[in-house]
Amino acid sequence: MAVEIRKPYWGARWILAIAILASIAIIVSGYQVADPLISILVAVMILWSSWILIRDAVDILLEGTPAHINIVTLREQLGHVDGVGSVHDLHVWTLTSGVLAMSCHVVAGNDAFSRTELLTRVNDVARERFHIDHTTIQIEERNIPQELVDSCNCHFGPWDRQ
């Protein structure tokens, strides 16, 4: 099994290489200003590379919707599953790096499919098209009162067409 070298390690190697080159430049030329200039450059590189890590950690801690998930498209795709009448109270968040979770309510469109079959179909769409492995899906009868559907009060912002 090949070992994958990730970008943070490459960044550390670049910083080390720059520090060594700066040391050699100071020793050979006596150019003492190189030290603070290189220190500033290294500080910027560290901040730049840590920003991605900090941003991802904050997104996970705040349970924000992952940036690569279009929640409106997800709702539309789940709504197109055979046997689904509508989808509401949809939430997607990151549990830990690379592990997504989803919860939603699915209103059955007809009685052609059992609840288990409908659940399997919705899970398959979430897993295969959006790479969401951890799902909690509530299947509801199609004659559910509209005020119960509206009570979730979920809106996805100005791009929400519903």
MIDONU-102250 format. One line per 2 residues: for each residue x, y, z of N, C-alpha, C. Coordinates in Angstrom, 2 decimals. Layout:
REM residues N
X,Y,Z,X,Y,Z,X,Y,Z; ...;
REM end
This chain:
REM residues 162
0.84,-1.17,0.00,0.00,0.00,0.00,0.89,1.24,0.00; 0.68,2.12,-0.97,1.49,3.33,-1.09,1.06,4.35,-0.05;
2.04,5.06,0.48,1.77,6.10,1.45,1.52,7.40,0.70; 0.39,8.04,1.00,0.06,9.30,0.35,0.61,10.45,1.19;
1.36,11.32,0.54,1.88,12.50,1.24,0.88,13.62,1.03; 0.33,14.10,2.12,-0.69,15.14,2.05,-0.04,16.52,1.99;
-0.82,17.49,1.56,-0.32,18.85,1.36,0.32,19.48,2.59; -0.23,19.29,3.81,0.44,19.93,4.96,1.89,19.50,5.11;
2.21,18.24,4.78,3.59,17.78,4.87,4.46,18.47,3.82; 3.90,18.66,2.64,4.64,19.37,1.60,4.89,20.80,2.04;
3.90,21.44,2.67,4.07,22.79,3.17,5.19,22.87,4.20; 5.24,21.90,5.09,6.29,21.87,6.11,7.66,21.70,5.45;
7.72,20.92,4.41,8.99,20.74,3.70,9.43,22.02,3.02; 8.49,22.75,2.43,8.83,24.02,1.80,9.34,25.02,2.83;
8.67,25.07,3.99,9.09,25.99,5.05,10.50,25.65,5.52; 10.76,24.36,5.69,12.10,23.93,6.11,13.14,24.29,5.05;
12.81,24.07,3.79,13.73,24.40,2.70,14.02,25.89,2.66; 12.99,26.71,2.83,13.17,28.17,2.83,14.05,28.60,4.00;
13.81,28.02,5.17,14.61,28.36,6.36,16.08,27.99,6.15; 16.34,26.85,5.56,17.72,26.42,5.29,18.39,27.36,4.28;
17.65,27.70,3.21,18.20,28.61,2.20,18.46,30.00,2.80; 17.58,30.45,3.68,17.78,31.76,4.32,19.03,31.73,5.20;
19.20,30.63,5.92,20.39,30.49,6.77,21.66,30.53,5.95; 21.65,29.82,4.84,22.83,29.80,3.95,23.08,31.20,3.39;
22.01,31.89,2.99,22.16,33.25,2.44,22.74,34.20,3.47; 22.32,34.08,4.72,22.84,34.94,5.78,24.31,34.64,6.06;
24.65,33.34,6.10,26.04,32.94,6.39,26.97,33.37,5.26; 26.54,33.13,4.02,27.41,33.42,2.86,27.51,34.93,2.61;
26.38,35.62,2.60,26.41,37.03,2.21,26.41,38.00,3.38; 26.04,37.53,4.55,25.96,38.42,5.70,24.73,39.31,5.66;
23.81,39.04,4.78,22.60,39.84,4.59,21.61,39.52,5.71; 21.69,40.25,6.82,20.91,39.97,8.02,19.41,40.27,7.84;
19.03,41.10,6.90,17.62,41.43,6.68,16.85,40.22,6.14; 17.55,39.26,5.60,16.90,38.06,5.07,16.15,37.29,6.15;
16.70,37.31,7.37,16.06,36.56,8.46,14.65,37.04,8.76; 14.41,38.34,9.02,13.03,38.75,9.28,12.12,38.63,8.06;
12.69,38.85,6.86,11.87,38.70,5.65,11.40,37.26,5.47; 12.30,36.34,5.67,11.96,34.92,5.55,10.99,34.52,6.66;
11.18,35.08,7.86,10.27,34.78,8.97,8.85,35.23,8.65; 8.72,36.40,8.04,7.39,36.89,7.64,6.80,35.97,6.57;
7.61,35.56,5.59,7.15,34.66,4.55,6.68,33.33,5.14; 7.43,32.78,6.07,7.06,31.51,6.72,5.77,31.68,7.52;
5.63,32.81,8.22,4.40,33.06,8.99,3.19,33.12,8.07; 3.33,33.77,6.93,2.22,33.85,5.96,1.88,32.46,5.44;
2.90,31.66,5.14,2.65,30.29,4.65,1.93,29.45,5.70; 2.31,29.59,6.96,1.67,28.82,8.03,0.21,29.26,8.19;
-0.02,30.57,8.18,-1.40,31.06,8.29,-2.25,30.59,7.12; -1.68,30.66,5.92,-2.41,30.25,4.72,-2.80,28.76,4.79;
-1.86,27.92,5.16,-2.16,26.49,5.20,-3.05,26.12,6.37; -2.97,26.85,7.47,-3.82,26.52,8.62,-5.23,27.05,8.45;
-5.44,28.04,7.58,-6.78,28.60,7.38,-7.76,27.52,6.92; -7.36,26.66,6.02,-8.23,25.60,5.52,-8.62,24.66,6.66;
-7.65,24.30,7.48,-7.92,23.43,8.62,-8.86,24.09,9.62; -8.62,25.35,9.92,-9.49,26.09,10.86,-10.91,26.20,10.30;
-11.04,26.54,9.03,-12.36,26.66,8.40,-13.12,25.35,8.45; -12.46,24.25,8.11,-13.12,22.94,8.15,-13.52,22.56,9.57;
-12.66,22.84,10.54,-12.98,22.51,11.94,-14.18,23.31,12.43; -14.24,24.58,12.08,-15.38,25.42,12.49,-16.67,24.92,11.84;
-16.60,24.56,10.56,-17.79,24.02,9.88,-18.29,22.76,10.56; -17.38,21.90,10.96,-17.78,20.65,11.64,-18.38,20.97,13.00;
-17.73,21.83,13.77,-18.22,22.15,15.12,-19.57,22.86,15.08; -19.80,23.69,14.08,-21.07,24.40,13.96,-22.13,23.58,13.22;
-21.74,22.37,12.80,-22.64,21.47,12.07,-23.25,22.15,10.84; -22.41,22.86,10.12,-22.86,23.54,8.91,-22.99,22.56,7.75;
-23.82,22.93,6.80,-23.95,22.12,5.58,-22.64,22.18,4.82; -22.09,21.04,4.43,-20.83,21.04,3.68,-20.96,21.87,2.40;
-19.91,22.58,2.06,-19.92,23.50,0.93,-20.22,22.81,-0.40; -19.84,21.54,-0.53,-20.04,20.85,-1.80,-21.43,20.24,-1.93;
-22.28,20.36,-0.92,-23.64,19.82,-0.97,-24.60,20.95,-1.29; -25.31,20.84,-2.41,-26.36,21.78,-2.75,-27.65,21.21,-2.19;
-28.13,21.77,-1.10,-29.26,21.21,-0.37,-30.55,21.24,-1.21; -30.71,22.25,-2.06,-31.90,22.33,-2.90,-31.87,21.21,-3.93;
-30.71,20.97,-4.53,-30.57,19.87,-5.49,-30.81,18.53,-4.82; -30.28,18.37,-3.61,-30.49,17.13,-2.85,-31.98,16.90,-2.62;
-32.69,17.93,-2.18,-34.13,17.79,-1.95,-34.86,17.43,-3.24; -34.47,18.05,-4.35,-35.10,17.74,-5.64,-34.83,16.29,-6.04;
-33.58,15.84,-5.88,-33.24,14.46,-6.25,-33.99,13.45,-5.39; -34.09,13.73,-4.09,-34.85,12.83,-3.22,-36.32,12.85,-3.58;
-36.83,14.01,-3.99,-38.23,14.12,-4.39,-38.56,13.39,-5.68; -37.54,13.13,-6.52,-37.74,12.40,-7.78,-37.68,10.88,-7.61;
-37.39,10.41,-6.42,-37.33,8.97,-6.18,-38.74,8.39,-6.33; -38.87,7.26,-7.03,-40.18,6.62,-7.19,-40.79,6.34,-5.83;
-42.02,6.76,-5.65,-42.73,6.52,-4.40,-42.67,7.68,-3.42; -41.85,8.71,-3.72,-41.74,9.86,-2.83,-42.67,10.96,-3.31;
-43.51,11.44,-2.41,-44.40,12.55,-2.74,-43.73,13.89,-2.54; -43.04,14.05,-1.41,-42.32,15.28,-1.13,-41.29,15.03,-0.03;
-40.39,15.99,0.12,-39.34,15.92,1.13,-39.35,17.24,1.89; -39.32,17.18,3.21,-39.21,18.39,4.01,-38.36,18.12,5.24;
-38.09,19.18,5.98,-37.26,19.11,7.19,-35.92,18.42,6.90; -35.28,18.85,5.80,-34.03,18.25,5.33,-32.83,19.00,5.92;
-31.93,18.24,6.52,-30.71,18.80,7.10,-29.53,17.91,6.73; -28.41,18.54,6.38,-27.17,17.81,6.09,-26.05,18.51,6.84;
-25.19,17.73,7.48,-24.07,18.29,8.22,-22.92,17.30,8.21; -21.76,17.77,8.66,-20.56,16.94,8.73,-20.38,16.43,10.15;
-20.29,15.11,10.31,-20.03,14.52,11.62,-18.57,14.65,12.00; -17.72,14.29,11.06,-16.28,14.40,11.20,-15.73,14.50,9.79;
-14.48,14.75,9.64,-13.92,14.95,8.31,-14.27,13.81,7.36; -15.00,14.14,6.30,-15.36,13.16,5.28,-16.57,12.30,5.60;
-17.22,12.49,6.75,-18.40,11.69,7.11,-19.59,12.63,7.22; -20.53,12.48,6.28,-21.71,13.34,6.23,-22.92,12.65,6.83;
-23.81,13.45,7.41,-25.05,12.95,7.97,-26.21,13.73,7.37; -27.36,13.08,7.29,-28.55,13.71,6.74,-29.76,13.24,7.53;
-30.68,14.15,7.77,-31.98,13.77,8.31,-33.04,14.47,7.48; -34.17,13.80,7.29,-35.26,14.40,6.52,-36.56,13.65,6.77;
-37.64,14.29,6.38,-38.96,13.66,6.40,-39.36,13.44,4.95; -39.79,12.25,4.63,-40.22,11.90,3.28,-41.69,11.53,3.34;
-42.49,12.22,2.55,-43.92,11.90,2.47,-44.10,10.90,1.34; -44.68,9.76,1.67,-44.91,8.71,0.66,-45.88,9.22,-0.39;
-45.55,8.99,-1.66,-46.39,9.48,-2.75,-47.53,8.54,-3.08; -47.32,7.26,-2.89,-48.36,6.26,-3.16,-48.05,5.02,-2.35;
-48.91,4.05,-2.48,-48.73,2.81,-1.72,-48.06,1.71,-2.54; -47.43,2.09,-3.66,-46.82,1.09,-4.53,-45.59,0.46,-3.90;
-44.96,1.16,-2.96,-43.75,0.66,-2.33,-43.94,0.56,-0.82; -43.32,-0.44,-0.23,-43.35,-0.56,1.23,-42.45,0.52,1.82;
-42.61,0.78,3.10,-41.76,1.78,3.78,-40.29,1.39,3.69; -40.01,0.11,3.84,-38.63,-0.36,3.77,-38.04,-0.12,2.39;
-38.82,-0.41,1.36,-38.35,-0.21,0.00,-38.14,1.28,-0.29; -39.06,2.11,0.18,-38.93,3.56,0.00,-37.70,4.09,0.73;
-37.50,3.62,1.94,-36.33,4.00,2.73,-35.04,3.61,2.02; -35.02,2.41,1.46,-33.84,1.93,0.73,-33.56,2.80,-0.48;
-34.60,3.16,-1.22,-34.44,3.98,-2.42,-33.89,5.38,-2.08; -34.44,5.99,-1.04,-33.98,7.32,-0.63,-32.54,7.25,-0.13;
-32.23,6.24,0.67,-30.85,6.06,1.15,-29.88,5.88,-0.01; -30.28,5.12,-1.01,-29.41,4.89,-2.16,-29.07,6.20,-2.89;
-30.06,7.07,-3.06,-29.81,8.36,-3.71,-28.84,9.19,-2.87; -29.08,9.26,-1.57,-28.20,10.04,-0.69,-26.78,9.50,-0.72;
-26.63,8.18,-0.70,-25.31,7.56,-0.65,-24.60,7.65,-2.00; -25.28,7.29,-3.08,-24.61,7.19,-4.37,-24.37,8.53,-5.04;
-25.32,9.45,-4.95,-25.18,10.72,-5.65,-24.54,11.82,-4.81; -24.69,11.73,-3.49,-24.19,12.81,-2.62,-23.18,12.32,-1.58;
-22.88,11.04,-1.55,-21.89,10.45,-0.65,-22.23,10.70,0.83; -23.52,10.59,1.14,-23.99,10.74,2.52,-24.27,9.34,3.04;
-23.48,8.90,4.01,-23.60,7.53,4.50,-24.47,7.39,5.74; -24.56,8.42,6.53,-25.33,8.33,7.78,-26.64,9.10,7.60;
-27.76,8.38,7.53,-29.04,9.03,7.30,-30.06,8.65,8.36; -30.92,9.61,8.67,-32.09,9.37,9.50,-33.27,9.89,8.71;
-34.13,8.99,8.27,-35.23,9.35,7.39,-36.55,8.93,8.02; -37.43,9.89,8.15,-38.77,9.62,8.68,-39.73,9.53,7.52;
-40.36,8.37,7.35,-41.35,8.17,6.30,-42.72,8.55,6.86; -43.42,9.43,6.14,-44.73,9.89,6.58,-45.80,9.48,5.57;
-47.00,9.31,6.06,-48.14,8.96,5.19,-48.44,10.13,4.26; -48.99,9.84,3.09,-49.25,10.91,2.13,-50.40,11.82,2.53;
-51.25,11.37,3.44,-52.38,12.20,3.87,-52.06,13.00,5.14; -50.80,13.27,5.38,-50.39,14.04,6.55,-50.93,15.47,6.42;
-51.46,16.03,7.49,-51.97,17.41,7.42,-50.87,18.40,7.03; -51.21,19.34,6.17,-50.24,20.31,5.66,-49.61,21.14,6.78;
-50.36,21.41,7.85,-49.79,22.21,8.94,-48.64,21.49,9.63; -48.64,20.16,9.61,-47.51,19.42,10.17,-46.28,19.55,9.26;
-46.52,19.52,7.96,-45.41,19.69,7.01,-44.84,21.09,7.15; -45.71,22.09,7.26,-45.27,23.48,7.35,-44.61,23.80,8.69;
-44.86,22.98,9.72,-44.36,23.29,11.05,-42.84,23.19,11.17; -42.19,22.50,10.23,-40.73,22.41,10.31,-40.07,23.74,10.01;
-40.76,24.60,9.22,-40.28,25.95,8.95,-38.85,25.96,8.43; -38.54,25.05,7.52,-37.19,24.96,6.95,-37.14,25.70,5.62;
-36.24,26.65,5.52,-36.02,27.38,4.27,-34.53,27.38,4.00; -34.20,27.29,2.74,-32.80,27.17,2.35,-32.25,28.48,1.81;
-32.88,29.59,2.13,-32.39,30.89,1.71,-33.09,31.37,0.46; -32.60,32.44,-0.13,-33.27,33.05,-1.28,-33.29,32.15,-2.51;
-32.42,31.16,-2.57,-32.39,30.27,-3.73,-33.45,29.16,-3.61; -34.15,29.11,-2.48,-35.17,28.08,-2.25,-36.39,28.40,-3.11;
-36.80,27.46,-3.91,-37.93,27.67,-4.81,-39.25,27.20,-4.22; -39.24,26.66,-3.03,-40.49,26.14,-2.47,-41.14,27.12,-1.56;
REM end
